[in-house]
Amino acid sequence: MGELSRVRRSILPMPGDGWGEIARRELPDVAEADAVSRLQSWNLHVYMRATMRTGGPGNPILPSDVIFVEPPLASA
C-alpha cells in the first residue's frame, strides 16, 4: 500500500471570525498584521471573493470556508 500524503493544515472558521481573530488564534507567534497578510495570501479563494463582493477590503468569511493556516506544501 502507498503512504498517505501530508495534508495542508486548514480550519473551518467559527461564526463571526475575521482575519484578525483567525490570525491571533492560529498564528499566535506572528505579529497580527503579518499573520493576517499571510492568511490572506494563502486563502485568495476567500479573500478575493470577499473583496469583489464588497467593493473593498471587506471581511465576510463564511463558517463553511476552508481556511488554510499554513503555506502551500512543497511537492515531494
C-alpha positions as CSV (number, residue, x, y, z in Angstrom):
1,M,0.0,0.0,0.0
2,G,1.1,3.5,-0.7
3,E,2.0,6.1,2.0
4,L,-0.5,8.7,3.0
5,S,0.5,12.1,1.9
6,R,0.6,15.0,4.3
7,V,-2.4,17.3,4.1
8,R,-2.1,21.1,4.3
9,R,-3.3,22.3,7.6
10,S,-6.7,24.1,7.5
11,I,-9.6,25.1,9.7
12,L,-13.3,25.9,9.3
13,P,-13.8,29.4,10.9
14,M,-16.1,30.0,13.8
15,P,-19.2,32.1,13.1
16,G,-18.2,35.8,13.1
17,D,-14.5,35.1,12.6
18,G,-12.5,37.7,10.7
19,W,-8.9,37.6,9.5
20,G,-7.7,39.1,12.8
21,E,-9.4,36.5,15.0
22,I,-8.1,33.6,12.9
23,A,-4.6,35.1,12.9
24,R,-4.5,35.5,16.7
25,R,-5.8,32.0,17.3
26,E,-3.9,30.1,14.6
27,L,-0.6,32.1,14.3
28,P,-0.1,33.4,17.8
29,D,3.7,33.7,17.4
30,V,3.5,36.0,14.4
31,A,2.7,39.8,14.6
32,E,-1.0,40.2,13.8
33,A,-0.6,42.3,10.7
34,D,1.9,39.8,9.2
35,A,-0.3,36.9,10.2
36,V,-3.3,38.4,8.5
37,S,-1.3,39.1,5.4
38,R,-0.1,35.5,5.3
39,L,-3.6,34.1,5.8
40,Q,-5.0,36.3,3.0
41,S,-2.2,35.2,0.6
42,W,-2.8,31.5,1.4
43,N,-6.5,31.9,1.0
44,L,-7.1,34.0,-2.1
45,H,-10.2,31.9,-2.8
46,V,-11.8,33.6,0.2
47,Y,-10.1,37.0,0.3
48,M,-10.7,37.9,-3.3
49,R,-14.3,36.7,-3.2
50,A,-14.9,38.9,-0.2
51,T,-13.2,41.9,-1.8
52,M,-15.0,41.6,-5.1
53,R,-18.4,41.3,-3.3
54,T,-18.0,44.2,-1.0
55,G,-16.1,46.5,-3.4
56,G,-13.3,46.9,-0.9
57,P,-11.2,45.1,1.7
58,G,-14.3,43.6,3.3
59,N,-14.2,40.6,5.5
60,P,-17.2,38.3,5.1
61,I,-15.6,34.9,6.0
62,L,-18.2,32.2,6.0
63,P,-18.2,29.4,8.5
64,S,-18.2,26.9,5.6
65,D,-15.0,28.4,4.1
66,V,-11.9,26.2,4.3
67,I,-9.1,28.5,5.6
68,F,-5.5,27.3,5.1
69,V,-3.3,28.1,8.1
70,E,0.0,27.2,6.5
71,P,1.6,27.9,3.1
72,P,1.2,25.5,0.2
73,L,3.2,22.4,0.7
74,A,6.3,21.8,-1.5
75,S,5.9,19.0,-3.9
76,A,7.7,15.8,-3.0
